Amino acid sequence: MRRDSNINMAWLETFETAARTLSFTKAADELGLSQGAVSIQIRNLEKTLGAALFERRGRHIVLTDEGLAYYPQVSEALATLHDTTSRLFSSSRRNVVAIGCFSPTFADYWLAPRMAQLMARFPDVKIDMTVDYQATGTRSARDDLVFVVESGASPQILPLVEERLVAVCSPAYQAEYGDTWMSGTLIESIGSRESWLTWSTATGRQMPPECREIRVNSMSAALKLAECGAGVALVARAFIKTQLQAGTLVELAPGSVLPGRIHGLSTKNLSNMRPIVRSVAAMLLQEAKRPVPGYLMDQ
């Protein structure tokens, strides 16, 4: 809250509670206030904003259009403030490193295999990890480390994995189709990734008109479908080293590689994080064989 603001933080918490419960009485019970005190705080907030936030309908209240628009913003801001305060100052949360990951594929196939080593290296650390491909930039205010995926290089991220997309399938699918594999089923990760059409153009291969498609919104799902023999998927080689070594996946058209997206660590607020958070970030960068910025090394 800016110092020149006339809005009291207590009014905002009272508003959030009343809007969530749609009851001044329930808000008063939850906050340990009298119903009169709740009413006064809401009136003060409305007067300061110059807008009505609630309509009083007898003993009931409903949010006005302004209240409906304001509520999620206030709720999100208060949740972020409470989470940050707990994470930074609660003794029970002091050794917790909260991780937000935008890519399930990165979480499953790059981060997860390194988690046991991370826990062994930092025996006192506890990990809270949220994986959500629909996450927004607000996660950076709630989490210590935020792993994002971008279409290209950016000063806002420290790169960990640069996708190199290759065509893979199960051994059984390869045995069935052989050199005519493109006339079978092509599994495509829809969204901002490159498509089979782009791959075929870049590699000089023509897509047969009789080929079928399975379209999914996750490379992780595309990879699983390929392992199960459903078709051929375009996936990042960095995520399938174990499967290639184990023989559960085989690479088709070796040498035909298409650049993809970049998975990395958001630099937002990273230099100001707790020493333990910066140490974890430095270890993961070392695991990716990437340069470690000086501000992560100066503990």
C-alpha positions in Angstrom: 0.0 0.0 0.0 1.5 3.4 -1.0 2.0 5.8 1.8 -0.1 8.4 0.1 -3.1 6.1 -0.1 -6.1 6.8 2.1 -7.1 3.1 2.1 -6.6 1.2 5.3 -5.4 -2.4 4.9 -7.8 -3.5 7.5 -10.7 -2.2 5.4 -9.5 -4.4 2.5 -9.4 -7.5 4.6 -12.8 -6.7 5.9 -14.1 -6.2 2.4 -12.5 -9.5 1.2 -14.1 -11.5 4.1 -17.6 -9.9 3.6 -17.5 -10.4 -0.2 -16.4 -14.0 0.2 -19.1 -14.8 2.8 -21.7 -12.3 1.6 -22.5 -11.6 5.2 -21.4 -8.8 7.5 -22.3 -11.1 10.5 -20.1 -13.9 9.3 -17.3 -11.5 8.4 -17.5 -10.1 11.9 -17.3 -13.6 13.5 -14.3 -14.5 11.3 -12.4 -11.3 12.0 -13.3 -11.0 15.7 -15.1 -7.7 15.2 -18.6 -6.5 15.9 -21.0 -6.3 13.0 -21.1 -2.5 13.5 -17.3 -2.3 13.1 -17.5 -4.3 9.9 -20.2 -1.9 8.5 -18.2 1.2 9.5 -15.0 -0.2 7.7 -17.0 -1.0 4.6 -18.6 2.4 4.5 -15.1 4.0 5.0 -13.7 2.0 2.1 -16.7 2.8 -0.1 -16.4 6.5 0.7 -12.7 6.5 -0.1 -13.2 4.7 -3.4 -16.2 6.8 -4.3 -18.2 3.7 -5.2 -20.7 1.3 -3.6 -19.3 -2.2 -3.2 -22.4 -3.9 -1.7 -26.1 -3.5 -2.1 -28.0 -3.9 1.2 -31.2 -5.9 0.7 -32.7 -6.2 4.1 -30.6 -8.6 6.1 -28.7 -9.7 3.0 -26.0 -8.2 1.0 -24.9 -8.7 -2.6 -21.9 -7.3 -4.5 -22.4 -4.4 -6.9 -20.7 -4.6 -10.3 -17.8 -2.6 -8.9 -17.6 -4.9 -5.9 -17.6 -8.0 -8.2 -14.7 -6.5 -10.2 -12.8 -5.4 -7.2 -13.1 -8.6 -5.1 -10.8 -11.0 -7.1 -8.1 -8.3 -7.2 -8.2 -7.7 -3.5 -8.4 -11.4 -2.7 -5.4 -12.2 -4.9 -3.3 -9.4 -3.4 -4.1 -10.4 0.2 -3.4 -14.0 -0.6 0.0 -13.1 -2.1 0.8 -10.9 0.9 -0.1 -13.6 3.5 1.8 -16.3 1.5 4.9 -14.1 1.3 4.8 -13.2 4.9 4.4 -16.8 6.0 7.2 -17.9 3.7 9.7 -15.3 4.8 8.9 -14.9 8.5 7.3 -18.1 9.8 9.8 -20.3 11.5 8.0 -23.4 10.2 8.3 -22.1 6.6 11.9 -20.8 6.8 13.4 -23.9 5.1 10.6 -24.3 2.6 11.4 -23.6 -1.0 8.2 -22.9 -3.0 8.4 -23.9 -6.7 6.0 -22.9 -9.4 6.4 -24.7 -12.8 4.5 -23.7 -15.9 5.4 -26.8 -17.9 4.2 -30.3 -16.8 6.7 -31.8 -19.2 9.6 -29.9 -17.7 8.4 -30.9 -14.2 8.0 -34.6 -15.1 11.0 -35.2 -17.2 13.7 -32.7 -16.1 12.9 -31.4 -12.6 11.6 -34.6 -11.0 14.7 -36.8 -11.9 16.8 -34.2 -10.1 14.7 -33.9 -7.0 16.3 -36.7 -5.0 19.7 -35.2 -5.5 18.4 -31.8 -4.5 16.9 -33.2 -1.3 20.2 -35.0 -0.5 22.2 -31.9 -1.1 19.9 -29.8 1.1 18.7 -32.1 3.9 16.9 -29.4 5.8 14.9 -28.1 2.8 11.3 -28.8 2.2 9.8 -28.4 -1.2 6.3 -27.1 -2.2 5.8 -27.5 -5.9 2.9 -26.3 -8.0 2.7 -27.5 -11.6 0.2 -25.5 -13.7 0.5 -24.8 -17.4 -2.2 -22.2 -17.1 -0.3 -20.3 -14.4 0.2 -16.6 -14.8 2.9 -14.1 -13.9 1.3 -13.7 -10.4 3.0 -17.0 -9.4 6.3 -15.1 -9.2 4.9 -13.2 -6.1 4.0 -16.5 -4.4 6.8 -18.8 -5.2 10.5 -18.6 -4.6 11.5 -20.3 -7.8 9.4 -20.0 -11.0 10.2 -22.2 -14.0 8.8 -20.7 -17.2 8.8 -21.7 -20.9 9.4 -19.1 -23.6 9.4 -19.1 -27.4 12.9 -17.6 -27.4 15.8 -16.2 -25.4 14.8 -13.5 -22.9 16.7 -11.5 -20.3 13.9 -12.4 -17.8 14.9 -16.1 -17.7 18.0 -18.2 -17.0 17.9 -21.0 -19.7 17.9 -24.6 -18.5 16.7 -26.6 -21.4 16.5 -25.6 -25.1 14.2 -27.9 -26.9 15.4 -29.8 -29.9 12.4 -31.5 -31.3 12.8 -35.0 -32.8 10.4 -37.6 -34.1 10.0 -40.6 -31.8 7.8 -43.7 -31.5 7.7 -47.1 -29.8 9.7 -50.0 -31.2 6.4 -51.8 -32.0 5.1 -48.8 -34.0 8.4 -48.7 -35.9 8.3 -52.4 -36.7 4.7 -52.0 -38.0 5.3 -49.0 -40.3 9.0 -49.0 -41.1 9.9 -46.3 -43.5 6.3 -45.4 -44.1 5.8 -44.2 -40.6 4.6 -40.7 -41.7 1.5 -42.3 -43.3 0.4 -43.6 -39.9 -0.5 -41.5 -36.9 1.2 -38.2 -36.1 0.9 -36.9 -32.5 1.0 -33.2 -32.2 1.4 -30.9 -29.2 -0.9 -28.0 -30.0 -0.3 -24.5 -28.8 2.8 -22.4 -29.3 5.1 -25.3 -30.3 6.2 -26.1 -33.8 3.9 -28.4 -35.8 4.5 -31.4 -37.9 3.9 -29.2 -41.0 6.8 -27.0 -39.9 9.0 -30.0 -39.2 8.3 -31.6 -42.5 9.0 -28.3 -44.3 12.2 -27.8 -42.4 13.5 -31.3 -43.0 12.3 -31.6 -46.6 9.9 -34.4 -45.9 6.4 -34.3 -47.4 3.4 -35.1 -45.1 1.3 -37.9 -46.8 -2.4 -36.9 -47.2 -3.5 -40.1 -45.7 -1.8 -39.6 -42.3 -3.9 -39.3 -39.2 -3.4 -36.9 -36.2 -3.8 -37.0 -32.5 -3.7 -33.5 -31.0 -2.9 -32.9 -27.4 -2.1 -29.8 -25.4 0.8 -31.3 -23.5 4.2 -32.6 -24.7 4.2 -34.9 -21.7 0.9 -36.5 -23.0 2.3 -36.7 -26.5 5.4 -38.5 -25.2 3.3 -41.0 -23.2 1.1 -41.6 -26.3 4.2 -42.4 -28.4 5.5 -44.7 -25.7 2.2 -46.6 -25.8 2.4 -47.1 -29.5 -0.3 -44.7 -30.5 1.8 -42.9 -33.1 4.9 -40.7 -33.7 5.4 -37.6 -31.6 7.6 -34.5 -31.9 9.2 -34.2 -28.5 12.3 -32.5 -27.0 15.3 -34.8 -27.0 16.4 -33.4 -23.6 13.3 -35.0 -22.0 13.6 -38.5 -23.5 17.2 -39.5 -22.8 16.2 -42.2 -20.4 13.5 -43.7 -22.8 16.0 -43.7 -25.7 18.6 -45.5 -23.5 16.0 -48.0 -22.2 14.7 -48.6 -25.7 11.1 -47.7 -24.9 11.3 -45.0 -27.6 13.2 -44.9 -30.8 14.2 -41.8 -32.8 13.1 -41.7 -36.4 14.8 -39.7 -39.1 18.0 -39.1 -37.1 19.5 -35.7 -37.9 16.1 -34.1 -38.6 15.8 -31.7 -35.7 13.7 -28.6 -35.2 14.3 -25.9 -32.6 11.6 -25.6 -30.0 11.0 -23.5 -26.9 13.3 -22.6 -24.0 12.6 -23.7 -20.4 14.2 -21.6 -17.8 14.2 -20.0 -14.4 12.6 -16.6 -14.0 15.0 -14.0 -12.8 12.3 -11.8 -11.2 13.2 -11.1 -7.6 15.8 -14.0 -7.7 18.7 -11.9 -6.6 16.7 -10.8 -3.5 15.7 -14.3 -2.4 16.8 -16.1 0.7 20.3 -17.7 0.6 18.8 -21.2 0.6 16.6 -20.4 -2.5 19.6 -19.0 -4.3 21.6 -22.1 -3.5 19.0 -24.4 -4.9 18.8 -22.2 -8.0 22.6 -22.4 -8.4 22.5 -26.2 -8.1 19.9 -26.6 -10.8 21.8 -24.3 -13.2 24.9 -26.4 -12.5 22.9 -29.6 -13.3 21.9 -28.0 -16.6 25.6 -27.1 -17.2 24.6 -23.5 -17.4 26.5 -20.4 -16.2 25.6 -19.5 -12.6 25.2 -15.7 -12.1 27.4 -14.2 -9.4 24.4 -13.1 -7.3 23.5 -16.8 -6.8 27.0 -17.7 -5.7 27.5 -14.9 -3.2 25.8 -16.5 -0.1 
